[in-house]
Amino acid sequence: MNRICFGCGAKFQSLNINEDGYIPSGKEKSANYCQRCFKIIHYGIQSKSSTPKETDIIINSIYNDNKFVIFLVDFLSINSEVIEIFNKIKNDKILVISKVDLILKSIKEVHIKSFLKNYYKITSYIKLISSYNNYGVESLTKYLFKKNINSAYIVGLTNSGKSTLINKLIEANNSNMKMITTSYIPNTTLDFIRIKINKDLMIIDSPGFIINTIQNEIITPKNSLKVFLKPKTFQMKAGETLQIEDMYLNFNNNTSVTLYLSNDLKLKKYFKEVIFDYSININQNKDLIISGLGFLNIKSQTKVNIKNINKELIEIRNSVFGDIYE
């Protein structure tokens, strides 16, 4: 059996229901999706898959094929580790930032691009899109056409929206190809999948890169951003604690804190005795990034005491918005 699942790229097999690519016996010739993807598409039943390919293996495979690369990352997931992976890719490439239009309605692309280029030292072309609102999807196709690109890899973190973007490209080009599987479970795409978008363009979907992020049964389902994000600002007093689900941040000084996180996360502030795991000092007007969650803009210099957030998941950077929207 040499056929693969169009949803995740796993090779079909009927021997082990717990292994990737499983389909019931007798469906070998007719199935388009493995049982796992079929349940995701039709019933919304999510299940985790096996360990994905290592980052360097994916990058080397792409490099050896010498094709153009579309690197996709959603706006809330940008951090130094993601940019490091982007920089490892030596192919001709473009950095595509998704979901930016969902952050602020009045956002100016030039400011975001300028910040990313200057802060992260990015020399490649940057494009902003939103697959959910079809914002920038058509112009991305035109960009590839103008560069005479007829075959391109699309890569990014697991659960970055690669499959959703490809499905929008399929829709925009009236392709007869079937949609590929999208879900909030990491590592939905298990191998490379070639999708003919139109007669002039083939997109190759790739396994997602894995980095350390906050993933648990409470946060992961709530962390999908499909509607306009509503930044929430709290005026934190010295000694006051901000709760985000089961995570706690305590501020030693008075400061304004704006949260760029999913609207569905439970937030609360209060004075509460908490035994904190560690503390970090933050200078004026910095972003505190929590990998896999989003970021908090902290206006004033303060010490932040933290509980239930792995220190390795936190990064401090200059404010991505600066003073533009104040």
N, C-alpha and C positions, 0 to 999 in steps of 0.2 A: 504494500500500500504506500504510494508515493505522494498522494495528495496532501495538501496542507489546509488548515483552517484559515478562511479569509478574515476572520476576526482577529486572531492573535498570532497567526503564522506558525503554530505548532503542527507537527506532522500528525496526521490522523492515525489512531491506533484503537483497537477494540479489545485489548488484552487486560488493561488495568484501569478501572474507573477513577482511581485516585491519581493517575498520571496525566500530564498535559496531553491534549489532542484526542482525548477519549471520545468515541462515538459508539453507539450501540451497534452490535453485529447486524449486518444486513443494510446498513446505511452508508457503506463505503463509497458507492458511486453517486449517491444522490445528495449527500450532506454538503453544505457549504460552510457550516460552522460546527466546531466541536461542541460537546454537551455543555461545557462551562460557558462558552460565548453565547450559545443558544439561550441559556437560562438568564444571562445578563441582559440580552436584547429583549426577550419576550416576557420575562417575569421579574426582572430587576433583582434577581438572586445573585449576590456577589460571593466570590470565593477567591482566595489567594492562590497564586500560582507558584511554580518552582523558582529557584534562584535564577535571576537573569544573567545574561552574559556580562562579563567584566567590562568595565569602561574601556580599558586599553585594547581589549580584543575587538570591541565595536569600532573604535577609532582606527585601529590598524586595518580592519577589513575595508572601511570606507576609504582610507588613504590609498590602499592598493588598487581600488577601483577607479580612483582619480576622477570622481564626479563632483559636481557642485553640491554644497551642503547648506540646507536651511536649518539653522539652530534655533529652536523655539523654547522660550521660557516665559512664564507668566510674570507679570509685573511684581507681584508680591513675593516671588521666589528668587529674585535676583540677589545674589551675594557673591563673595569672593570665590567660594568653592565652585559655583556654577561658571563664573567667568574663567576660572582656571581650566575647567574642562573645555570651554569654548576655545581658549587659546591653544590647547593641545591639538586641535584639529588644524592641519596644515593645508587642507584643500581650499580652493576658492570658496568663500562662504558669505552668508548674510546672517546677522543677528535679528531675529524677529521677536519682538516683545508683545505678548498678548494681554488682553484684558485691561489695557491702559485706559480705554474710554469708559470703563466701569468704575474707575477710581474717582475721577473728578470730571464733571460735565464740561467745565471750562478749561480743561487741560490744554496746554500749548505744546505740541509735539517738539518744537525746536528746543524748549527748555529741558525736556526729559532726555532727548538725544544728546544735547550738549553736556548735561551732567554725566551721563553714562560714559561718553567718550573721554571726558576729562578725568573723572574720578577713577574709572577702571582702565584707562589707557587703551580704549578700543579703537582700532583703526579701520575695521570693516564697516560696511554699510549697515545702518540700523533702520528697521522698519517697524512701525507700530500697527497692530491689528487687533481685532476682536472677532473670533469665530462665531460667537453667539449672536452678535449683531451684524455680521457680514461686513464689519468695518475693516477696510483695507484688504480684503480677500481678493477682490477683482484686480486691484492694483498690484498685488503680489504676483499674480499670474502675468500681468503686463510687464512687470520688471523682469521676470524670468524670460519672457519672450524677447524683450529688447536685448538681453544679454545672450540670446541664441542658445539658451539652456533647454535641452529636450529631455534631460534625465537628471534628477536630483534626489539626494537623500534628505529626509527630514529626521532630525535627531533632537533630543532634549531629555530632561529629567523624566523619570517614570511619572505618569499622571500629569504631564505638562500640557496636554491638550492636542498632541500630535494627531491622534485619530480623528478628533473633532474637526481640526483644520482640514485634514484630507477629505473628510466627508463634505465639508463646505466647498472645497475645490471641485469635488465630484458633482455637487448640485449646481454650482456656478457654470460648469462646462457641459451640463446636460449629458453626463457620461452614463453609460448603461451598466457600469460596474456596481456591484453591491456595496453597501456601506460596511465599514469596518467597525469593530466593537469599541465602544467607549464606556468607561465606568470610572468610579473614584477609587477602585482598588489598584494599588501599585502593580506595575509589571503586567498589564493586560496584553501588550504585544510581546510575544516571546521569541520572534525571529524576524528576519527581514521579509517584508511583503512588498511586491511590486504592483503598483496600481496605475493603470493607463488612464490618465485624466482626460486627455483628448489625443488626437492624432499627432500632436506636436509635443506632448509632455507626459513623461512617466515619473511618478513620485515613488520613492522607495521608503516605506515606513520601517523604522528601526526599533530594536528593544530599547527601553528607557534606561538612562543612566541612573544609578542609585547613589544618593548621598544621605548622610544622617539627617533625618527630619523628625519632627514630632508626628507620630502616627499612633493612634489608639482608637478604640471602639467609639469613644465619645467625640473626639476632635475630627477624625477623618471624614465621617459623613457630613459634618457641619461646615467643612472647609471648602466647599465648592462654591465658587463665585460666578453666578449666572445673571445677577441683576446688579443695578448700580450699588456699589458699596457706599455705605453711609459712615464716613469717618466720625468717630465719637471722641469728643474732647472732655477730659476730666481736669478740674483744678485740684491738684493733689496738695494737701497740707503736709507739713513736716511730720513724719511719723505715721502717715496714713498709708494703708495698703490697698492695692488694686488687685482684684481677683479676676482671672480669666480661666473659666472652667475650674480645673483643679490646680492651677498655677497661681503663684502669688508674687507680687512685686511691691516692695515697700520703699518709700522715698524719704530720705533724711531731710531734704529741704523742700520748701514750697516750689512747685513747678506746674506748668501746664503740660499735659500729656495727650497727644492725639493718636488714636489707634486706627491703623489701616489693616483691619482684620475682617474676616467674614462676618456678615450681619447676624448670623445665627449663633455665634458664640455667646455664652453667658458671661456677663460682666457685672462687677459689683465693686464698690469701694467702701472702706470702713476702717476704723481703728480696731485692730485685732492683734492679740498676742500670737505670734507665729515664730517657730524656731526655723530660721532661714539657713539655707545650705551654704551660701557664699554671698559676697558683695562685690560690686564693680563701681568704679567712679566714672561718671559721664560728664563731659564738658557741655557747654551751652549749645543748644540747637543741633542735637545729634539724633540719628535714627538708631534705635535698638532693634536689630533684626532677630527674629526667632525663626530659624530654618524650618520651612514647611508650614508656617503659620501666617507670616506677614511682618509688619514692623510697627514700632511705636516711635513717634517723634517727640522728643523730650526737650523742652524749651530752655530750662535753666540748669546750671551746673548742680549736680547732686550725686550722692551715693545711692545706689539702688541695691537693696537686699532682696535676694531671689530664692524661691523655693519651688521645687518640682519642675525645674527646667534644666536639663543637662547643660553644663557650662559650654560644652563643645558646640551646642546648637545656637549660641549667641554670638553676634557680631555687631560692632559699633562702627558707624560710618557717618560722614557728613550728611546733613539733611538733603534728601533727594529733591525736595521742593524749595529748599532755601527760604527766602523771604518772598517768593513770587506770589503766593496765594494768601498772604497775611494782610 
